[in-house]
Amino acid sequence: MNILVLDEWLPSVRNSGKSIRTFELLAPLAKRHRITYLAHLDGQPDHARKMEAAGFEVICVPRRKAYGSIPAILFGAVPALFDRLPISVRRHFSPDYAAAARKLVAERTFDLVHIEWSHYAVYLPFVRPLPTFVCTHNVEFLSWRRFVQATRNPAKKILGIHEAAKLYRFEKESYRRVDRLSVVSEDDAVLVRREFDIDDVCVIPNGVDITAYDAVPNAPKPNHLVYCGSMDAFINQDAVAYFIEKIFPLILKRKPEAVLTVIGRHPPPWLLALQSERIRFTGAVADVRQPLKEGTLEVVPLRIGGGSRLKILEAFAAKVPVLSTTIGAEGLAVEHNKNIVLADVPEDFADRCVELLDDPLRRNRLVEEGRRTVDEQYDWSRISPLVENAWTQTIETAKVRRSPR
């Protein structure tokens, strides 16, 4: 098949759960199909070379700076409030990118357009009438609804309500126009079918490269908690702030020697201000495996988000036990007190954390069951063929829809 992929950045950078998922799913398929990858230039040509070495044709579009300073962001958000598009979609729209997509479709023959992010469904009008497949990573409106529930700031709450409503409409309208849609969990599939009345939904779960984690030895430090996630994502910022402000003080009362390390790129200044001798932010790391494997326990205190969490699968593969909120673990094949421990109230979360730090046998049981879970269900080699199947089904669906009655 000849496939055109629309995405924001080249996934070979592998600096987020999204990019890791995308590269692991599509790289094996680039060996069997012709895949043209349209993305923005990230200023690092070695990323394009890595994509080309994996078998992709890469076409990069320079990106104008979206918003720079905080005042510029706010200045851009005000007129966006009166735009039909959600702010988060409008911020990622590029006329140059749209023109490049339209030109490719006009000049070449593609069997299918694969849109590798919900927000990039904004480019659907520029790739008509080709068969279209959207690969989602989250149900976006749900994340914003949860943001509204979590925040106490009146201005943020109003903005969140506004954005959630627009995203709901954008996703509903976009997903009804595509030929097929994928989600990362059965929970998301149920939600999409119910809210948007869409039948052509398939589940392509998240996964993990198990052998890569086996190559690095575990070296857990006593009473060492880790959180792993891209810190330029607001769902991770909220989780870390919530943990530091509401949960970690309760842990320190009983475990004053406990330490928290937050692993992930671009923590904002307001979070870095919370650093202390007990709280450390690594920023971007070349290899997440080593700092992750130094953890006695991974904490996942997420209150916002959808989809499913690569960070939990990575911890399972790394043989690090996991303590999570229910939202943090949704969409995954987990069972409380079997391969994970779940807690949703700050006091309960702190209690379970202290119990696990004091109980190495229980941590070992969680590690064994977590590793068994990823071995049996979440290896990327088992998941990548699902994308290929989805492409074939998308093309067949499009033929039926476009054929005269």
C-alpha positions, 0 to 999 in steps of 0.5 A: 500500500501507498500511505500518506501519514500526517503528523506534527513531529517526526516520531523518531525523536522518541521523546514522548509516549505518543512518539514512541507509540507511533514509531513502534507501530509504523516502523515495521510497516515501512518495510512492507509498504511505501509510507510518506511521512509529512511532519514539521521540521524540528531542527534536527536532521538526524531524526529525518535520517533515522526515519529514512533508514527505517524505510519512510519517505520524509517530507518536512514543513518548517513551522512558524512559532506558535506562541512564545511568551505567556502574554503571547499565548494569552493574546492568541487565546482571546480571539480563539475563544470566538473561533469555531475550532478548539484553541488546542486545534487552532494552535497546531494548524499551519497553512503551510502544512495544509498546502503541502498536504493538498499538493501531495494528494494532488500530485501523487497516488495514495491508497490511504491517508493516516492521520496520527493525532486527533488534532490533525483531523483539522486537515481532513478537507485538504486530503479529500477524497482519499480514504482516511484513517485517524489514529487517536491517542486520547479522547480529547474532550474527556481530558478537558472535562476532567481538567474542569473537575480538577481545577479550582481556578475560576478562569481556568475552569471557564476556559476548560468548559469552553475548550471541552465543548469545542473539542467534543463538537470537533471530535464528533464532526471529524470522526464521523467524516473519516472512514475508520477510527482507532482508539487505544482501549476498549474503554475509549471505544465504548465512549466514542461509540456512545458519545459520537454514534460511530461504529467504525472504531477499532482498538489498537492498544499501547505497548512496550519494547520489552527487550529494550528494558531487559538490557538495563539492570535494575538498581532501585534506591531505597524509598525512591519514588519516580514519576515518568512523563512529558512535563510539557503536557498539562495532564502530567503537570497536574498529576505532579503538582497534585502529588507534591502538594496533596500526597507527598507531605503525608508520605514524608510525615511517615517516611522522611527519607523518601525522595521523588524524581520526576522524569520528563522533558520541559518541566515549566518554571512553576513546577521547578520552583517546587524542587527541594532536597526531596524533589528532583526534576530531571528534564529531558533524558537521553534514556528513560530506562536508567532513572526509571529503574532506580525507582523503588516504586512508580507513582501515577497520580493522574487526575486528567486524561484518557486513552491508556498510559505508556508509563505504566507499561514501561514500568511493568517492562522495567520491573518497577512496581506501580501505584496509580489512581484509577484514572491513571490506570484506565484502559489497561489490563490491570487488577488492583493488588495483583499487578498494580495498586490503586488509590484515588484519595490523597490519604489512601494514596499516601498510605498505600505508598508507605505500605509498599515502600515497607513491603519488598515481598509485595512489591516483588509480587506486583513486579512479577504480575506486571511483567507477565501482563506486558509479556502476554498482551503488550509487546509492540510486535503483537500490536503493529499488525493491527494497524495494517489490518485497519488500513485494509479495512479502511480502504474497503470501507471507503470503497463501499461508501464511495460506490454508487448505489 
